[in-house]
Amino acid sequence: MTRTLDAAHSAPGAAPTDRTVRLRAAWSAAWDLGDVDALDELLSPGYVRRRGPQSVEQSRQGFKDSIRAVREAFPELRTEIEDLVEDGDRLAIRWRSTGRHTGPFLGVPATGKPVEVSGATFARFDGDTIVEEQVTFDSRQLLEALGIITTSHGAAVEPDLVRGVHRKFITGVTVVTTDDEGTPRGLAVNAFSSISLDPPMVLVCVQRSSTTHPALHRARHLGISILAADQLDVAKTFAGKSEDKFADIQWSPGAHGAPLIDGSSAQLEVEIGERLEAGSHTIFTGRVVSARHDERAPLVYSGGGFFDISNTAPLPW
Ligand SMILES: Cc1cc2nc3c(=O)[nH]c(=O)nc-3n(C[C@H](O)[C@H](O)[C@H](O)COP(=O)(O)O)c2cc1C
């Protein structure tokens, strides 16, 4: 028989059981106040938490660590238990969490945005303690609230068609870099643009899945090296995923510490201003704080290929 034991939802006269009272107390202490050790009373030492369609597993300690991390990003977090249903050793909990994003989360710095996530947890007790839980929630709700993904409007135009359009736009190739506490990091980027000359501002778009992305998010400055026509090998290195892309590359730190690629046709250092979450990318805007260029012809990227334009004839204009 299934009974609803939440006081607000239960049949008149039904009293909450010891298990539901203890669960409410431990959840409130852990999620709302950050006292994650309160869960030790409720969760058995061998507790396993399975999350999402892939049933990603978490131990009791891993769960406690993840609550701490969530609370660092959302310190005002409040979790409300909206319904509790008990059936023998099983307990189903429908919950809703609200908070404000005031600390870094999933590589995204504080957005100040309010978020709301709801889901359900299915717990199995063995005696006094929970031995396993299955948790389901709509992570898209959270990712969308933080601007990490957009689900509300589907693609109006086929991605292949858009890709074809972009192939008609000729760009240079830059290497966007940063100093990550003494370790140089970087990736090849052609989504680079001037924003304004006065004040001198530029932008770059970096995919959030890039391994350089977290370092760029932490950084105060980034470097942009516009590659020269003879630096195709450098472009390939930085478009790849090798652990130490800088190992065989000549580079020097700029005046503000950003790694700059030697032999490139132009270099900038940028003090990062805004980090705008857009689709799958982050747009980093910033003020140019150092710059140099020389006579080397730039490497050109067009239609998926690389070109040397030093031998092309200028059109009359
Ligand atoms: C010509 C060219 C242009 C690219 N432009 C961009 C870009 O604008 N933004 C981006 O995020 N990735 C861009 N990429 C892809 C990244 O360089 C590539 O995914 C790289 O492996 C990321 O490295 P990381 O994960 O080590 O940071 C470009 C690649 C090439 C070859």
The ligand as a Tripos MOL2 file, in Angstrom:
@<TRIPOS>MOLECULE
LIG
   31    33     1     0     0
SMALL
NO_CHARGES

@<TRIPOS>ATOM
      1 C1         40.9140   27.2680  -37.8510 C.3       1 LIG1
      2 C2         40.3080   26.8940  -36.5360 C.ar      1 LIG1
      3 C3         39.5230   27.8060  -35.8560 C.ar      1 LIG1
      4 C4         38.9410   27.4950  -34.6290 C.ar      1 LIG1
      5 N1         38.2040   28.4450  -33.9840 N.ar      1 LIG1
      6 C5         37.6820   28.1860  -32.7790 C.ar      1 LIG1
      7 C6         36.9660   29.1990  -32.0950 C.ar      1 LIG1
      8 O1         36.7800   30.2980  -32.5780 O.2       1 LIG1
      9 N2         36.5000   28.9160  -30.8560 N.ar      1 LIG1
     10 C7         36.6900   27.6880  -30.2880 C.ar      1 LIG1
     11 O2         36.2400   27.4830  -29.1650 O.2       1 LIG1
     12 N3         37.3420   26.6880  -30.9300 N.ar      1 LIG1
     13 C8         37.8570   26.9250  -32.1580 C.ar      1 LIG1
     14 N4         38.5470   25.9570  -32.8330 N.ar      1 LIG1
     15 C9         38.6300   24.6120  -32.2440 C.3       1 LIG1
     16 C10        39.6400   24.4930  -31.1060 C.3       1 LIG1
     17 O3         40.8760   25.0750  -31.4430 O.3       1 LIG1
     18 C11        39.8280   23.0170  -30.7880 C.3       1 LIG1
     19 O4         38.5820   22.4740  -30.3770 O.3       1 LIG1
     20 C12        40.8740   22.7390  -29.7310 C.3       1 LIG1
     21 O5         41.1300   21.3460  -29.7150 O.3       1 LIG1
     22 C13        40.4970   23.1720  -28.3320 C.3       1 LIG1
     23 O6         41.5780   22.8520  -27.5080 O.3       1 LIG1
     24 P1         41.4680   22.6760  -25.9420 P.3       1 LIG1
     25 O7         40.2960   21.7730  -25.6500 O.co2     1 LIG1
     26 O8         42.7890   22.0820  -25.5190 O.co2     1 LIG1
     27 O9         41.2650   24.0440  -25.3460 O.co2     1 LIG1
     28 C14        39.1430   26.2290  -34.0600 C.ar      1 LIG1
     29 C15        39.9270   25.2860  -34.7600 C.ar      1 LIG1
     30 C16        40.4960   25.6160  -35.9800 C.ar      1 LIG1
     31 C17        41.3180   24.6020  -36.7110 C.3       1 LIG1
@<TRIPOS>BOND
     1     1     2 1
     2     2     3 ar
     3     2    30 ar
     4     3     4 ar
     5     4     5 ar
     6     4    28 ar
     7     5     6 ar
     8     6     7 ar
     9     6    13 1
    10     7     8 2
    11     7     9 ar
    12     9    10 ar
    13    10    11 2
    14    10    12 ar
    15    12    13 ar
    16    13    14 ar
    17    14    15 1
    18    14    28 ar
    19    15    16 1
    20    16    17 1
    21    16    18 1
    22    18    19 1
    23    18    20 1
    24    20    21 1
    25    20    22 1
    26    22    23 1
    27    23    24 1
    28    24    25 2
    29    24    26 1
    30    24    27 1
    31    28    29 ar
    32    29    30 ar
    33    30    31 1
@<TRIPOS>SUBSTRUCTURE
     1 LIG1         1 GROUP 0 **** ****
